[in-house]
């Protein structure tokens, strides 16, 4: 082989073999890639565990808030103490929770703040009572002197709890009973009342707003989060800001809310005279009148309606969510007077309540009237008497039922309508409702 050809082939063979520097470079590149990938994996793992711990801390902070709310509710409801204010709760596992509470009708407006390690959680909610699903009462009659008489076409799905005389079915003026009762009659021989309602929450709301109406205090003395507005025209829409926040509106005369009124949720309207709610749509307001409240014009909203003399919901109006109607009643000539009227295909989701001190010693003529085309999803609680003709999905708690068929009054008789036992929310303070519920639950983290 010629020398030139040998040199050429030798050079080619040398080029085909990788050099030591190329091999080293390849190894370095591979090591760097492995380290980068390993670093990425470590970073992902670190972020994952960091977020997991953060979520655990947030969950613990939320649990702290809920535990604090439960503990303060247990403390507040066993005594008639002041409900407004700040409370620091020391939790058994070493954390703390700060609870801010204000009475809001039959509920308590609550703000809970908890810091667990570096995670702060704030819960804003309204606390209500809650009836257990194990309770199947459709009627609870606080009367030991007469039986609960079912007549006409009344339909009762659930148990009737009453005194020693139990319940009966009877014909009415020769017309036999054609209704239904597919539950049991639970007879209590105790001398105590079969149910009790502690109205301290709503009473503190009333006392506070009565003080506002009489004293007309400065804004700083009212509520830390709700500005105060004194209104001079009965039409409230004139006083609502373009970018409003929950407020307290006070009228020394009448107040009127209509379809043009947009009231921030959580607001309070207090008036010396009647409050008119006409074709209003909104949520979570509290109306208090030292006279009466009239809701009409197909209004649709959630709210707490509190008055002294009378409350009427009519013209297919709807109170939704966890609403409540509370009538205090007034004493005149030794008797307690007042009326709640639900008519004209209206509906209420929530509670209808009349409760007043001394109702067991004075003659109580307060009447809750429920027309045939009215639907209530909740509870009726009445220290007076109930003229019931509609549909109730819940429970009727009362001292007396009543209807008038000329020329005779029938006490503790029911003749028409449908009552179906159903658990759900109720006002705070109702005996037997040992649990609490949350309405409009909001978490801020």
KANORJO-V583659 format. One record per residue. N is the residue number from 1. NEAR is the number of other C-alpha atoms within 10 Angstrom. Layout:
BEGIN
N_NEAR / N_NEAR
END
This chain:
BEGIN
1_5 / 2_6 / 3_7 / 4_9 / 5_10 / 6_11 / 7_11 / 8_11 / 9_11 / 10_12 / 11_11 / 12_11 / 13_10 / 14_11 / 15_10 / 16_9 / 17_8 / 18_9 / 19_10 / 20_8 / 21_9 / 22_10 / 23_11 / 24_11 / 25_11 / 26_11 / 27_12 / 28_12 / 29_12 / 30_12 / 31_12 / 32_12 / 33_12 / 34_12 / 35_12 / 36_12 / 37_12 / 38_12 / 39_12 / 40_12 / 41_12 / 42_12 / 43_12 / 44_12 / 45_12 / 46_12 / 47_12 / 48_12 / 49_12 / 50_12 / 51_12 / 52_12 / 53_12 / 54_16 / 55_13 / 56_14 / 57_19 / 58_21 / 59_15 / 60_20 / 61_27 / 62_26 / 63_15 / 64_26 / 65_28 / 66_17 / 67_17 / 68_24 / 69_27 / 70_16 / 71_14 / 72_18 / 73_20 / 74_14 / 75_12 / 76_15 / 77_15 / 78_10 / 79_10 / 80_13 / 81_12 / 82_13 / 83_20 / 84_17 / 85_11 / 86_13 / 87_15 / 88_14 / 89_19 / 90_14 / 91_14 / 92_8 / 93_7 / 94_7 / 95_15 / 96_19 / 97_25 / 98_19 / 99_22 / 100_20 / 101_22 / 102_20 / 103_23 / 104_23 / 105_30 / 106_31 / 107_27 / 108_25 / 109_20 / 110_21 / 111_20 / 112_25 / 113_24 / 114_25 / 115_20 / 116_21 / 117_12 / 118_10 / 119_17 / 120_16 / 121_23 / 122_20 / 123_21 / 124_20 / 125_21 / 126_24 / 127_26 / 128_22 / 129_23 / 130_20 / 131_24 / 132_16 / 133_10 / 134_8 / 135_15 / 136_21 / 137_25 / 138_26 / 139_25 / 140_23 / 141_23 / 142_22 / 143_19 / 144_21 / 145_9 / 146_18 / 147_19 / 148_27 / 149_18 / 150_25 / 151_22 / 152_21 / 153_16 / 154_21 / 155_21 / 156_24 / 157_20 / 158_22 / 159_21 / 160_25 / 161_24 / 162_24 / 163_26 / 164_17 / 165_15 / 166_19 / 167_20 / 168_12 / 169_19 / 170_16 / 171_14 / 172_12 / 173_7 / 174_7 / 175_10 / 176_13 / 177_16 / 178_15 / 179_18 / 180_16 / 181_16 / 182_11 / 183_16 / 184_15 / 185_19 / 186_16 / 187_16 / 188_17 / 189_12 / 190_10 / 191_9 / 192_11 / 193_15 / 194_22 / 195_16 / 196_15 / 197_19 / 198_19 / 199_22 / 200_21 / 201_24 / 202_24 / 203_17 / 204_21 / 205_22 / 206_23 / 207_11 / 208_14 / 209_23 / 210_18 / 211_12 / 212_17 / 213_18 / 214_10 / 215_9 / 216_16 / 217_12 / 218_11 / 219_14 / 220_11 / 221_10 / 222_16 / 223_14 / 224_8 / 225_10 / 226_17 / 227_16 / 228_20 / 229_16 / 230_15 / 231_18 / 232_15 / 233_15 / 234_19 / 235_16 / 236_22 / 237_16 / 238_12 / 239_16 / 240_16 / 241_11 / 242_7 / 243_6 / 244_12 / 245_16 / 246_16 / 247_21 / 248_20 / 249_21 / 250_24 / 251_21 / 252_17 / 253_16 / 254_23 / 255_26 / 256_20 / 257_21 / 258_18 / 259_14 / 260_14 / 261_20 / 262_18 / 263_25 / 264_18 / 265_17 / 266_18 / 267_20 / 268_24 / 269_23 / 270_28 / 271_28 / 272_20 / 273_19 / 274_23 / 275_28 / 276_21 / 277_24 / 278_21 / 279_19 / 280_23 / 281_21 / 282_16 / 283_20 / 284_20 / 285_22 / 286_21 / 287_22 / 288_27 / 289_27 / 290_21 / 291_19 / 292_25 / 293_29 / 294_17 / 295_26 / 296_22 / 297_17 / 298_20 / 299_23 / 300_23 / 301_20 / 302_23 / 303_26 / 304_24 / 305_26 / 306_29 / 307_27 / 308_21 / 309_22 / 310_26 / 311_26 / 312_18 / 313_27 / 314_21 / 315_18 / 316_19 / 317_26 / 318_25 / 319_25 / 320_18 / 321_18 / 322_26 / 323_28 / 324_27 / 325_25 / 326_26 / 327_26 / 328_25 / 329_27 / 330_17 / 331_18 / 332_8 / 333_6 / 334_11 / 335_15 / 336_20 / 337_20 / 338_22 / 339_23 / 340_26 / 341_16 / 342_29 / 343_22 / 344_17 / 345_18 / 346_24 / 347_24 / 348_27 / 349_21 / 350_26 / 351_24 / 352_25 / 353_27 / 354_27 / 355_20 / 356_21 / 357_12 / 358_12 / 359_18 / 360_11 / 361_9 / 362_12 / 363_14 / 364_22 / 365_17 / 366_26 / 367_25 / 368_28 / 369_20 / 370_23 / 371_19 / 372_17 / 373_16 / 374_22 / 375_23 / 376_24 / 377_24 / 378_25 / 379_29 / 380_23 / 381_27 / 382_25 / 383_25 / 384_27 / 385_24 / 386_27 / 387_22 / 388_27 / 389_21 / 390_22 / 391_21 / 392_27 / 393_20 / 394_27 / 395_29 / 396_25 / 397_26 / 398_23 / 399_23 / 400_21 / 401_23 / 402_19 / 403_19 / 404_10 / 405_7 / 406_6 / 407_5 / 408_8 / 409_11 / 410_14 / 411_18 / 412_22 / 413_25 / 414_24 / 415_24 / 416_19 / 417_22 / 418_21 / 419_25 / 420_22 / 421_23 / 422_23 / 423_22 / 424_19 / 425_28 / 426_28 / 427_33 / 428_27 / 429_21 / 430_17 / 431_14 / 432_15 / 433_19 / 434_13 / 435_15 / 436_19 / 437_19 / 438_18 / 439_15 / 440_11 / 441_12 / 442_12 / 443_13 / 444_10 / 445_11
END
